Amino acid sequence: MNTKLIHPILLALSMLLLLSACTSAGTASNPPLLTQANVASTPTYALATPYATQPAAGICATFDSNTVTITINVDVPDPRCAKVRSDQSLTIVNATLSTIQVSIGSFSSSILPGADYSIKVPFGEYLAPGVHVISVTPYFGAELWLEGN
């Protein structure tokens, strides 16, 4: 091969590589602009649809505190029904001897025996007004009655 042709080609390729490295190095050091698209925001949840407007249980417990605590037992949850406010949140306690699976709205978790699971989001942000059931496998869940605002 002709060495007179190879040297200029290699020199041109080397220059191109060097220029592209400088260009990408210059852009990498510039921090991204803060835009609305990359600003962290508060998550929003789709409101879960209630299965009823009135609870099946005759009496529903009320809670004065900001947290409603439901204890899952082998036989019946305590309480079976809770009347909740839109500003309250939920803690579920596993009082059984096995791991349980729980879900309500868009939240779900496995809870070990003797442990609890707290949803720090207020009911009004993920439940529509009405009666909702905490789904518990393999036991029974409680009803949560969120009255309209």
N, C-alpha and C positions, 0 to 999 in steps of 0.2 A: 504494500500500500504506500501511498504517497504521504510521507511524514510532513510535508509542507502543508497539506490540507488538514491533517489530524490536529496539529497544534492550534490553529485558529479556532477550530470547532470546540476543542476542549477548553480553550480560554473563554469562549463565548458562553459555554454551558456553566463554567465556574462563576462567571460574572452574574448570570441569571440566578443561580442558586444563592449567591451572596446577597443580591438585591432582594430576593424574596424573603430571606431570613431576616434582613433588616426591617422590611416592611411589617412582617408578622410580629417581630419583637416589639416594634413601636406600638402596635395596637394592643398587644397583650398587657402592657403596663397601664393602659388607661382603664380606670374602673368604669363599670356600666352605669349609664345614667339611671337615676331613680325615676321610674315611671309608675303610673297607676297600675300597670300590669304586674309589676314585680314587688309591690308593696303588700306586706302581709295583712290580711283582713280577718275579721271574725267569721268563723264558719257559719253557714246557714243550713238548716235542716228542713227537709220536706215534712210537713205535718202529717203524722200517722193518722189514718182514718179510724174512728172509733167503731166498735162492733155493735154498740147499743147507745141509747140516750139515757137509759136508767139502768142501775146495777141490778144483777140477779139476787145478790145478797140483800137481805132485808135491812140490815144496819151497816153503815160504813163508819169506820173510825175517822176522827179528824185529828190533825196535828197542828199545834200552835207554833212549833219550831220551823225553821227554814228547810229542814230535812225530814222527809218521810222515810221511816225505816220499816221495811217488810222483811220478816223472818220466814225463811222457807223451812218447814218441818217435813217429816216423813208423811204425816197424814194431812194436815191442813195448814195453810200459811197463816201467819199472825201479823196483822189482821187479814181476814179474807177479802175485805174491801176497805179502801181508804178514799175518803173525799179529799181531793188535793186542790191547791191553788196554783195558778199559773207561774207564780214566783218561787215555788218550792222546788227542791230537787230530791233525788231518790238514792237511798242506800238499800241494797239487798244483802241479807245475812244468810249464809248457808249453815243451818243447824242440823244438817243430816250427816251421815257417816260416809257419804260418797260425793264425788265431784258432780256438780250440776251445771247445766247449760241454761243460761237465761237470755231473754231478749225482750225488748220493748222499743217500739218505734224503730229508729235506725241504729240502736245500740244493742250489742250482744257481748257475752263474756262467759268463760268457764270460771266457776268459783269452787275452790277447794273446800273440803269439810272444815267448818269453823271459821272460814274467811268471809270477807264481805267485798262487795263491788259497789262503788259510788259513781253515779252520773252527776257531774257538777253542773250540767246544763239545766236551767229551769224547765219544768213541764211545758209551759206555754210556748217554748221555742221549738218543741219537736212533737207535741201531741195536739191534735185538734180537740175542741171541747167534746165531751162524751165519755163513754166507758171504754177503757182499754184493759187488756189482760197482760200481765207479765207472763210470758211463756217460759215454763220451767220444764226441763227434761231431766230426769224421768218422773218428776213429782207434779203437784198442782201449783199453779200460780195464783196470785191475788189480782183482784180488780182494782183499777185506779179510775176514779170518777172525777174528771176535770170539768167543772161547770163552766158555761160560757162566760166571757168577760163582760 
